Amino acid sequence: MPPPEPLVSNATPLDAAPVLTLEMIAALRPRLTALRAEVDAIRRRAAELEHDTAWRARAAREYRERLAAWRERSDDAAMRIDRLDDELHRVQTRLVAGGP
């Protein structure tokens, strides 16, 4: 592939190198601007995901804490039911045996 034509037609070969460099820079800078915009969009989305994930993690932690508290209350209720059943069984046994 032949080298691109310089912007300045009467440039000498020594002068052509800086001109070609400037042309390449001019072609690349808009691409960098577009790339930066894409990276910014990715960064914004990452921040949104981080926020959403943190919110879900907090919600899950709070749910687990409430669930643990509910399980403790249900364990307590189960123990009370067992004690009441034991007490009623003792009363029943005593009454069947003819006791007071």
C-alpha positions as CSV (number, residue, x, y, z in Angstrom):
1,M,0.0,0.0,0.0
2,P,1.5,3.3,-1.0
3,P,1.9,6.0,1.7
4,P,-1.0,8.5,1.9
5,E,-0.5,11.8,0.0
6,P,0.6,14.6,2.3
7,L,-1.7,17.5,2.8
8,V,0.9,19.9,1.5
9,S,1.7,18.9,-2.1
10,N,5.1,20.8,-2.3
11,A,6.4,19.2,0.9
12,T,9.8,17.6,0.8
13,P,10.2,14.0,2.0
14,L,11.6,15.3,5.3
15,D,8.6,17.6,5.7
16,A,6.1,14.9,4.8
17,A,6.7,12.8,8.0
18,P,5.3,15.5,10.4
19,V,2.4,16.1,8.0
20,L,1.5,12.4,7.9
21,T,1.9,12.2,11.6
22,L,-0.6,15.1,12.0
23,E,-3.0,13.5,9.6
24,M,-2.9,10.2,11.6
25,I,-3.4,12.1,14.8
26,A,-6.3,14.0,13.3
27,A,-7.9,10.6,12.2
28,L,-7.3,9.0,15.6
29,R,-8.6,11.7,17.9
30,P,-12.3,11.4,17.0
31,R,-12.0,7.6,17.5
32,L,-10.5,8.2,20.9
33,T,-13.4,10.6,21.7
34,A,-15.9,7.9,20.7
35,L,-14.0,5.3,22.6
36,R,-14.0,7.5,25.7
37,A,-17.8,7.9,25.4
38,E,-18.2,4.2,25.2
39,V,-16.0,3.7,28.3
40,D,-18.0,6.3,30.1
41,A,-21.2,4.5,29.3
42,I,-19.7,1.2,30.6
43,R,-18.6,2.9,33.7
44,R,-22.0,4.4,34.3
45,R,-23.6,1.0,33.8
46,A,-21.1,-0.6,36.2
47,A,-22.0,2.0,38.8
48,E,-25.7,1.2,38.3
49,L,-25.0,-2.5,38.7
50,E,-22.9,-2.0,41.8
51,H,-25.7,0.1,43.3
52,D,-28.4,-2.5,42.4
53,T,-26.2,-5.3,43.7
54,A,-25.6,-3.5,46.9
55,W,-29.3,-2.9,47.3
56,R,-30.1,-6.5,46.7
57,A,-27.4,-7.6,49.1
58,R,-28.8,-5.4,51.8
59,A,-32.3,-6.6,51.1
60,A,-31.2,-10.2,51.2
61,R,-29.3,-9.7,54.4
62,E,-32.4,-8.0,56.0
63,Y,-34.6,-10.9,54.7
64,R,-32.3,-13.5,56.2
65,E,-32.2,-11.6,59.5
66,R,-36.1,-11.4,59.6
67,L,-36.3,-15.1,58.6
68,A,-33.9,-16.0,61.4
69,A,-35.9,-14.0,63.9
70,W,-39.1,-15.7,62.7
71,R,-37.4,-19.2,63.0
72,E,-36.4,-18.3,66.6
73,R,-40.0,-17.4,67.4
74,S,-41.3,-20.6,65.8
75,D,-38.7,-22.6,67.7
76,D,-40.0,-21.0,70.9
77,A,-43.6,-21.7,70.0
78,A,-42.7,-25.3,69.2
79,M,-41.1,-25.7,72.7
80,R,-44.1,-24.1,74.4
81,I,-46.4,-26.5,72.5
82,D,-44.3,-29.5,73.5
83,R,-44.3,-28.4,77.2
84,L,-48.0,-27.8,77.2
85,D,-48.6,-31.3,75.5
86,D,-46.3,-32.9,78.2
87,E,-48.2,-31.2,80.9
88,L,-51.6,-32.2,79.5
89,H,-50.3,-35.8,79.0
90,R,-49.3,-35.9,82.7
91,V,-52.7,-34.5,83.8
92,Q,-54.4,-37.1,81.6
93,T,-52.3,-39.9,82.9
94,R,-53.0,-38.9,86.5
95,L,-56.7,-38.5,85.9
96,V,-56.9,-41.9,84.1
97,A,-55.0,-43.5,87.1
98,G,-57.7,-42.0,89.4
99,G,-55.6,-39.3,90.9
100,P,-56.5,-35.7,91.6
